[in-house]
Amino acid sequence: MALISFKGEHLVDHLTLTASLFDKTYGRSYAKLLANRFSIPEAYEDVYKLLKLTCLLHDIGKALQGYQLQKDHTSFPFHEVPSAFIFNTIVKQHFYKHLNLVTLCSIAILVHHQAMRNLNTLIEKHDDIIGTLSKKLGLPKSIDIDNDLEELSLAIKRHTKIDVYAEQVKELLAKLEIRDLSLLINGLVEQYLQTKISGTEISLWEPLIAAPLQLCDNLAASLLRPEGSPLSRKLAYEALRLLSSKADLLYLKKEELKSYQLI
């Protein structure tokens, strides 16, 4: 049994397709643009890898048992918080020279979903968020997640040439405590208010990471979810038409995605 991202949609497929769509629609040219804006033009490849990792881990919190063991797989409230924690913990080990950018990408993961579109929500609903998440922690014992996490590890290696081991992700998910998530929320909100990148408040940079993530996330969901609305799928195709030079992407069916190395 595979990890589920939404009813009828496998989590690893969704994460990988989100990263592939980012590559097709934004790619290295966008990373170069951001690196120049951040006054680190020589580090554009690091920026590119950070953006890809943001896509590849943005929903990893959904692997927790409280989400995987529900019956309908249509509601994953506040999964952004454990996702941001896993991302932050793993990625800062590889990008210790760019910790402000890791923070920026962590915040983008926090706000990538409708339930958390504004960081004020983290402050206003802190107790509700922590209460909800306290019931979600732990690994789903009835699901063998090893193959899925290994597949994700290989996808990360393929997309970024960075080793993020399946066992590392599994251990973080297994040992995640509510205190970790509370500290993450408080820490990221504080950094959001105080941190500057290239002399500019991080709050002004955040949409440059969050908007591409939100777009590619929604495109991937529209293409993969069998019960997605026709309007969502039509909008996804239209967005791809406008953003991608590869016109054949418009006509892909779910079973064809692997042949295009999108998942």
C-alpha positions in Angstrom: 0.0 0.0 0.0 1.5 3.4 -1.1 1.5 6.6 0.9 -1.4 8.8 -0.2 -1.3 12.5 -0.9 -5.0 12.7 -1.7 -7.8 10.3 -2.6 -6.4 8.3 -5.6 -3.1 10.2 -5.7 0.2 8.7 -4.5 2.3 11.0 -2.3 5.7 10.3 -4.0 4.1 10.8 -7.5 2.7 14.1 -6.4 6.0 15.4 -4.9 8.0 14.3 -7.9 5.6 15.7 -10.4 5.6 19.1 -8.5 9.4 19.2 -8.9 9.3 18.2 -12.6 6.7 20.9 -13.3 8.8 23.5 -11.6 11.7 22.4 -13.8 9.5 22.7 -16.9 7.9 26.1 -16.1 10.6 27.9 -14.1 13.9 25.9 -14.0 17.4 27.2 -13.7 16.7 30.5 -15.3 14.4 31.4 -12.4 17.0 30.3 -9.9 19.6 32.5 -11.7 17.2 35.4 -11.4 16.7 34.8 -7.7 20.4 34.4 -7.1 21.0 37.7 -8.7 18.3 39.3 -6.6 19.8 37.7 -3.4 23.3 39.1 -4.4 24.7 35.6 -4.7 24.9 35.1 -8.5 27.7 32.6 -8.2 25.4 30.3 -6.0 22.5 30.0 -8.5 23.0 26.2 -8.6 22.5 26.1 -4.8 19.3 28.2 -5.2 18.1 25.9 -7.9 18.6 22.8 -5.8 16.9 24.5 -2.8 13.8 25.3 -5.0 13.7 21.7 -6.2 14.0 20.3 -2.6 11.2 22.6 -1.6 8.9 21.0 -4.2 10.1 17.5 -3.4 9.4 17.7 0.4 6.6 20.2 0.6 4.0 17.6 1.5 6.1 15.0 3.3 4.2 15.6 6.5 1.3 13.8 5.0 3.2 10.5 5.6 2.3 10.7 9.3 -0.1 8.1 10.5 -2.9 10.5 11.4 -3.2 11.4 7.8 -2.5 8.0 6.2 -4.9 6.0 8.3 -8.0 8.2 7.7 -10.7 6.6 5.5 -11.3 9.1 2.8 -7.9 10.8 2.3 -9.5 14.2 1.5 -8.4 16.2 4.5 -4.8 16.8 5.7 -5.2 19.8 8.0 -1.9 21.6 8.9 0.3 19.0 7.2 2.4 22.1 6.2 3.9 22.3 9.7 5.5 18.8 9.9 6.5 19.1 6.2 8.3 22.4 6.9 10.0 20.8 9.9 11.3 17.8 7.9 12.4 20.0 5.1 14.2 22.5 7.5 15.9 19.7 9.4 17.2 17.9 6.4 18.1 20.8 4.1 20.0 23.0 6.5 22.6 20.2 6.8 23.4 20.6 3.1 23.0 24.4 2.8 24.6 25.7 5.9 26.0 28.6 3.9 22.5 29.7 2.9 20.5 29.3 6.1 18.4 32.4 5.4 17.3 30.8 2.1 16.5 27.6 3.9 14.3 29.6 6.2 12.7 31.3 3.3 11.9 28.0 1.6 10.6 26.6 4.9 8.2 29.5 5.2 7.1 28.9 1.6 6.1 25.4 2.5 4.2 26.7 5.6 2.1 29.0 3.4 1.7 26.9 0.3 -1.8 25.6 1.3 -5.0 27.5 1.7 -5.2 26.7 5.4 -1.9 28.5 6.1 -1.8 31.2 3.4 -0.7 33.8 5.9 1.8 33.4 8.7 -0.6 35.3 11.0 -2.6 32.1 11.0 0.3 30.4 12.8 0.0 32.9 15.6 -3.7 33.2 15.8 -4.4 29.4 15.6 -1.3 28.1 17.3 -3.1 26.1 20.0 -5.6 24.6 17.5 -2.8 23.7 15.1 -0.8 22.0 17.9 -3.9 20.2 19.2 -4.7 18.9 15.7 -1.1 17.8 15.0 -0.8 16.0 18.4 -3.2 13.4 17.1 -1.4 12.9 13.8 2.2 12.0 14.9 3.8 8.6 14.4 4.4 6.3 11.5 1.5 4.4 9.9 2.2 0.9 11.2 -0.2 -0.8 8.8 1.6 0.7 5.8 5.1 -0.3 4.6 6.5 3.1 3.8 10.1 2.0 3.1 9.6 1.5 -0.6 7.9 4.9 -1.0 10.6 6.7 1.0 13.3 4.9 -1.1 11.6 6.0 -4.3 11.5 9.6 -2.9 15.2 9.4 -2.0 16.0 8.3 -5.6 13.9 11.2 -7.0 15.7 13.7 -4.8 19.1 12.3 -6.0 18.0 12.5 -9.6 16.6 16.0 -9.3 19.3 17.6 -7.1 22.3 15.1 -6.9 21.9 15.4 -3.1 21.7 12.3 -0.9 18.6 12.4 1.3 18.3 8.9 2.7 15.0 7.1 3.2 16.0 6.0 6.7 16.8 9.6 7.6 13.3 10.8 6.6 11.7 7.8 8.3 13.5 8.4 11.5 12.5 12.1 11.5 8.9 11.1 11.0 9.0 8.5 13.7 10.6 10.7 16.3 8.7 13.9 15.6 7.3 15.4 18.7 4.8 18.2 19.2 7.4 20.3 21.0 9.5 20.2 17.7 6.6 21.7 15.8 5.8 24.4 18.3 9.5 25.5 18.3 9.5 25.5 14.5 6.4 27.7 14.4 7.8 30.2 16.9 11.2 30.2 15.3 10.0 30.7 11.7 7.6 33.5 12.7 10.4 35.3 14.5 12.8 34.9 11.6 10.0 36.0 9.2 9.7 39.3 11.1 13.4 39.9 11.7 15.5 38.3 8.9 16.8 40.2 5.9 18.2 38.8 2.7 20.4 41.2 0.6 19.1 44.0 2.9 15.4 43.3 2.2 12.9 41.8 4.7 12.3 38.1 4.2 8.6 38.7 4.1 9.0 40.5 0.7 11.0 37.6 -0.7 8.6 34.9 0.4 6.1 35.2 -2.6 8.9 34.6 -5.0 9.3 31.1 -3.6 5.7 30.4 -2.4 4.0 31.4 -5.7 5.9 28.9 -7.9 5.4 26.2 -5.3 1.7 26.8 -5.1 1.3 26.8 -8.8 3.2 23.6 -9.5 1.6 21.9 -6.5 -1.9 22.7 -7.8 -0.9 21.7 -11.4 0.4 18.4 -10.2 -2.8 17.7 -8.1 -5.0 18.6 -11.1 -3.1 16.2 -13.3 -2.9 13.3 -10.9 -6.2 13.3 -8.9 -8.7 11.1 -10.7 -11.6 12.9 -9.1 -10.3 16.4 -9.7 -12.8 18.8 -11.1 -12.8 19.3 -14.9 -12.4 23.0 -14.3 -9.2 22.4 -12.2 -7.8 20.2 -14.9 -8.6 22.7 -17.6 -7.0 25.5 -15.7 -3.9 23.3 -15.2 -3.6 22.7 -18.9 -4.0 26.4 -19.6 -1.3 27.3 -17.1 1.0 24.7 -18.7 0.2 26.1 -22.1 1.2 29.6 -21.0 4.3 28.5 -19.0 5.8 25.6 -20.8 7.5 25.6 -24.2 6.9 21.9 -24.4 3.4 21.8 -26.0 3.2 18.0 -25.7 2.8 18.4 -21.9 -0.7 19.6 -22.6 -1.9 16.2 -23.7 -0.4 13.9 -21.1 -2.5 11.3 -19.3 -1.6 10.0 -15.9 -0.2 6.8 -17.2 2.1 8.7 -19.6 3.7 10.8 -16.9 6.4 8.3 -16.1 7.5 8.0 -19.8 8.2 11.7 -19.7 10.2 11.3 -16.5 7.9 13.7 -14.7 7.3 11.2 -11.9 
